[in-house]
Amino acid sequence: MPNAFSRFTACLAIITATLLTPAAHAAWPDKPVRLILPLAPGGAMDVLGRSLADALGSRWNVPVVVENRAGAGGNIGAEQVARAEPDGYTLLLTGDMLVANETLFKGNINYDATRSFSPISIVATAPTVIVVRSASSLQSLQDLRQLASERVVNIGTPGFGNSNHIALTRLQARIDGTLQHIPYKGAGPAVIGVLGGETDAAIVALPAVTSQIESGALRALAVVQDTRSAVVPDTPTVKQAGLDVDAGTGWFGLLAPAGTPDPIIADIQHAVSNAVSRGTLRGKLTGLGFEPVGSASATFVERIARDVQTFPPLLKAANVAIN
């Protein structure tokens, strides 16, 4: 009799786990999902976030609501997600400033890049581009270098710690002259700044300015990557323009609060990978200058860990600090 009762109890436990555990996730998502963007509207991240939200909302049959939470170099939005309930209904689309800010704002941020989030996927990468308004006398990167040897040249970026800011620090280390960093709360405001003459040039992700380059409102001087971009094929790389600097592309990644259940993380990663690897969204992103990725979660974890090791010495060597 005890053996029969034990078998009954074990069977009941298995049945309960089978029925209840999947049900806890099967209903997800059954309400709107919030997608937090830590920069102002109008930039590359904003374009990517809204495009991704539309694709995921269609797949899940629930609204994916984009919320811009700009400020403090992206920290306001990141902290909001780090504190959110880990249930899959609050997500963060951000860039590599998530990692850099631990150095830039040391002691003044309330999250940890590796412990406060569950990385889901690197959604896309994008090259950085140096642009000036069409009325500018600067026709090339050499012209910009020459001007910097004569006076301070103001360069706008989407803020501190992102790949655009890091590209600027590398340029500053390689030229004889002064490039003054003018940080904005996103690429959108930085582009408005250069168009309006507040700055001499801007360094932003290419997708943020593709339409302005095509319309002739902005002129691209160089892309900060090893090869030319198919979107602006007539624009040289920085090395082709005569400046030997390390080039790299910035990532845009999707994260959830730490502790979000693995099945939900897996569901979102699968949805992101499918969305950016085919169809309308992929065509739109590549046309703007993004390189769609849709990486595995483990790959994203590894990228963040690598950046945590490489960013601090890079920023310290460039004497970049906020405090």
C-alpha positions in Angstrom: 0.0 0.0 0.0 2.8 2.5 0.8 4.4 1.7 -2.6 1.1 2.3 -4.4 0.6 5.5 -2.6 4.1 6.7 -3.4 3.6 5.8 -7.0 0.3 7.8 -7.0 2.0 10.8 -5.4 4.8 10.7 -7.9 2.4 10.5 -10.8 0.3 13.3 -9.4 3.4 15.5 -9.1 4.4 14.8 -12.7 0.9 15.5 -14.0 0.7 18.7 -12.0 4.1 19.9 -13.3 3.2 19.0 -16.9 -0.1 20.8 -16.7 0.9 23.9 -14.7 4.4 24.7 -15.7 3.9 25.1 -19.5 0.7 26.9 -18.8 2.6 29.6 -16.9 4.5 30.4 -20.1 2.0 29.3 -22.7 -0.2 32.4 -22.2 2.8 34.7 -22.6 2.4 37.3 -23.9 -1.3 38.0 -23.2 -0.9 41.8 -22.7 1.1 44.6 -24.2 4.9 44.3 -24.0 7.0 47.5 -23.2 10.1 48.1 -25.2 12.3 50.7 -23.5 14.8 52.7 -25.6 17.3 54.7 -23.5 17.8 57.4 -26.1 15.7 60.2 -27.7 13.5 59.6 -30.7 14.9 60.0 -34.2 18.1 58.0 -34.1 19.3 54.6 -35.3 18.1 52.9 -32.2 14.7 54.5 -32.4 14.3 53.4 -36.0 15.4 49.9 -35.1 13.3 49.7 -32.0 10.1 50.8 -33.7 10.6 48.5 -36.6 11.3 45.5 -34.3 8.3 46.4 -32.2 6.0 46.2 -35.2 7.4 42.9 -36.3 7.2 41.3 -32.8 3.7 42.7 -32.2 2.5 41.1 -35.4 4.0 37.8 -34.4 2.7 37.8 -30.8 -0.7 39.4 -31.6 -0.2 41.9 -28.8 1.0 45.6 -28.9 4.7 46.1 -28.4 4.8 49.7 -27.0 8.0 51.7 -27.6 8.9 54.1 -24.8 11.9 56.5 -25.1 13.6 57.1 -21.7 16.5 59.3 -22.6 19.0 60.8 -20.2 22.2 60.2 -18.3 23.9 58.5 -21.2 21.2 55.8 -21.4 21.3 55.0 -17.7 17.7 56.1 -16.9 16.2 53.6 -19.4 18.6 50.8 -18.4 17.9 51.3 -14.7 14.1 51.2 -15.3 14.4 47.8 -17.0 16.8 46.5 -14.4 14.2 47.2 -11.7 11.2 45.9 -13.7 9.4 42.6 -12.9 11.2 39.8 -14.7 8.1 38.5 -16.5 9.0 39.2 -20.1 6.7 42.3 -20.4 9.5 44.9 -20.0 12.4 44.7 -22.5 15.4 47.0 -23.2 16.8 47.7 -26.6 20.2 49.4 -26.1 23.7 49.6 -27.4 27.2 49.1 -26.1 27.0 52.2 -23.9 25.3 49.8 -21.5 28.8 48.4 -20.8 30.8 51.6 -21.2 28.7 53.5 -18.6 30.0 51.3 -15.8 33.4 53.0 -16.4 32.1 56.5 -17.3 29.6 56.7 -14.5 31.5 54.6 -12.0 29.7 54.5 -8.7 26.7 56.4 -10.0 24.7 53.8 -11.8 22.2 51.3 -10.2 22.7 48.3 -12.5 25.4 45.9 -13.5 25.8 45.1 -17.2 26.4 41.4 -16.6 24.2 40.7 -13.6 21.2 43.0 -13.9 19.9 41.7 -17.2 19.1 38.5 -19.2 20.6 39.1 -22.7 18.3 37.9 -25.4 19.9 38.7 -28.7 22.1 41.1 -30.6 19.5 42.4 -33.0 21.8 44.2 -35.4 25.0 46.1 -35.8 25.7 49.3 -37.7 28.8 51.3 -38.8 29.5 54.7 -37.5 29.7 57.6 -40.0 31.1 61.1 -39.8 28.7 63.7 -41.4 28.6 67.4 -42.0 25.7 69.6 -43.3 25.7 70.1 -47.0 26.5 73.8 -46.7 29.7 73.1 -44.8 33.0 73.9 -46.5 34.3 70.5 -45.2 34.5 68.1 -48.2 36.7 65.4 -46.7 38.1 64.0 -43.5 41.3 65.7 -44.4 39.5 69.1 -44.4 38.1 68.3 -41.0 41.6 67.5 -39.7 42.9 70.7 -41.2 40.2 72.8 -39.5 40.9 71.1 -36.2 44.5 72.3 -36.4 43.3 75.8 -36.8 40.4 76.0 -34.2 38.3 73.8 -32.0 35.9 71.6 -34.1 32.7 70.7 -32.3 31.6 67.1 -32.9 28.1 65.9 -31.9 27.4 62.3 -30.8 24.4 60.5 -29.4 25.9 60.8 -25.9 28.6 59.1 -23.8 30.0 55.7 -24.0 28.4 54.4 -27.2 30.3 53.3 -30.3 30.0 56.7 -31.8 31.6 58.4 -28.8 34.3 55.7 -28.7 35.0 56.3 -32.4 35.4 60.0 -31.6 37.9 59.3 -28.8 39.9 57.2 -31.3 39.9 60.1 -33.8 40.9 62.5 -31.1 43.9 60.4 -30.3 45.1 60.3 -33.9 44.9 63.9 -35.1 46.9 67.1 -34.4 44.1 69.4 -33.3 41.1 69.7 -31.1 37.8 67.8 -31.7 35.4 68.9 -28.9 32.8 66.3 -27.9 29.3 67.6 -27.8 27.0 64.9 -26.3 23.3 64.8 -27.1 20.5 62.6 -25.8 20.5 60.4 -28.9 21.3 60.5 -32.6 18.2 62.4 -33.5 19.2 65.5 -31.5 22.8 65.2 -32.6 21.6 65.2 -36.3 19.4 68.3 -35.6 22.4 69.9 -34.0 24.7 69.5 -37.1 21.9 70.4 -39.5 21.2 73.6 -37.5 24.9 74.6 -37.2 25.2 74.0 -33.5 28.1 71.6 -34.3 30.6 71.4 -37.2 30.1 67.6 -37.6 28.4 64.6 -36.1 29.4 61.0 -35.5 26.4 58.7 -35.5 25.3 55.3 -36.6 24.8 55.2 -40.3 21.0 54.3 -40.2 20.4 57.6 -38.3 21.4 59.7 -41.3 20.8 57.5 -44.4 17.8 59.5 -45.5 19.6 62.9 -44.9 22.6 61.7 -46.9 20.4 60.5 -49.8 18.5 63.8 -49.8 21.7 65.8 -49.8 21.0 67.5 -46.5 24.1 65.9 -45.0 27.4 64.9 -46.5 29.3 61.8 -45.3 33.0 62.2 -44.9 34.0 58.7 -43.8 32.6 55.5 -42.3 34.4 54.1 -39.3 34.7 50.5 -40.3 37.1 48.4 -42.3 35.1 48.2 -45.5 32.9 50.7 -47.3 29.1 50.5 -46.7 26.9 49.4 -49.6 24.4 52.1 -48.5 27.0 54.9 -49.1 29.4 53.2 -51.4 31.1 56.5 -52.5 32.1 57.3 -48.9 35.6 56.1 -47.9 36.5 54.4 -44.7 38.6 56.4 -42.3 41.7 54.5 -43.3 41.0 55.1 -47.0 40.6 58.8 -46.0 44.1 58.8 -44.5 43.5 58.2 -40.8 44.7 54.9 -39.4 42.3 54.2 -36.5 40.8 51.0 -35.1 37.4 50.6 -36.6 34.5 48.6 -35.3 30.7 48.4 -35.5 28.4 49.1 -32.6 25.8 46.6 -31.5 22.1 47.0 -30.7 20.9 44.3 -28.4 17.7 43.2 -26.7 17.7 42.4 -22.9 15.2 41.5 -20.2 15.5 42.0 -16.4 17.6 39.4 -14.7 15.6 36.4 -13.6 13.2 36.4 -16.6 12.3 32.7 -17.1 14.4 30.9 -19.6 11.4 29.7 -21.7 10.4 33.3 -22.2 13.9 34.4 -23.1 14.0 31.6 -25.6 10.7 32.6 -27.1 11.7 36.2 -27.6 15.1 35.2 -29.1 13.5 32.9 -31.6 11.0 35.7 -32.5 13.8 38.2 -33.0 15.9 35.9 -35.0 13.1 35.0 -37.3 12.1 38.7 -37.7 15.5 40.0 -38.7 16.6 37.1 -40.8 14.0 37.3 -43.5 11.2 39.3 -45.1 10.3 42.9 -45.0 12.1 43.8 -41.8 15.4 42.5 -43.0 15.1 44.4 -46.3 14.3 47.6 -44.4 17.2 47.3 -42.0 19.8 46.5 -44.6 18.5 49.4 -46.8 19.1 51.8 -43.9 22.7 50.5 -43.2 22.1 48.0 -40.4 23.5 44.5 -40.5 20.8 42.3 -39.1 22.1 39.7 -36.7 19.5 38.0 -34.5 22.2 36.2 -32.4 21.8 33.4 -29.9 21.5 34.6 -26.3 24.8 32.9 -25.4 26.6 34.9 -28.1 25.2 38.1 -26.7 26.3 37.1 -23.2 29.8 36.5 -24.6 29.9 39.9 -26.4 28.9 41.8 -23.2 31.6 39.9 -21.2 34.2 40.8 -23.8 33.2 44.4 -23.8 33.4 44.5 -20.0 37.0 43.6 -20.4 38.0 45.9 -23.3 36.0 49.1 -22.7 37.5 50.3 -19.4 41.1 50.4 -20.5 40.1 52.0 -23.8 38.1 54.8 -22.1 40.7 55.3 -19.4 43.5 55.5 -22.0 41.5 58.2 -23.8 41.0 60.0 -20.5 37.3 59.9 -21.0 35.3 60.3 -17.8 32.0 61.8 -16.6 32.7 62.1 -12.9 
